Amino acid sequence: MSSTPFFSQSSLLNGANGQILSTVGVSATKVVGLALGGAAASSAAFLWHSKPVERNHSRRDWLVAAERDASPAALGASGVVSGLAGAATCLMPFAPMQFFFIPVRVPLLGLTCILAAVDAFYLNDSTSTTGHSAHLGGLAFGAAFYLFELRKLGGVWQMARRLVLRR
């Protein structure tokens, strides 16, 4: 796994996510739980996605998945950043973010969706050295953590609830 994508993703989202989580009032123990869970979920997603695929010759060729490396290795730190991004996005989806040096502010929801789409696009790319499945696993854990632990602090849960109750 290349260190460049991790450092770029970390510098892009980690500081902003920490600021969002502290602004909303997330306790340090929940942030630690979110970080540990994001690391575990990202590692599990990476290992699950990189397991060798058994070929079923009775199916057509276009249905058969490509073989993957039999000896995967991943760190899990970018999954922590993705988990923080998932929780922060659910808490404050419209927080203005700036993508590196581009002087245009984008809502956090849009930025997170773009990064998730890039990871989904390159998920089965055999030439990529980035653990895209780990990023998606961490992001999914962050969203689930929000749903079970942080939804009372506001965010998309409250917005959806108001939308449903309004009808």
Disulfide bonds with the S-S distance in Angstrom:
none
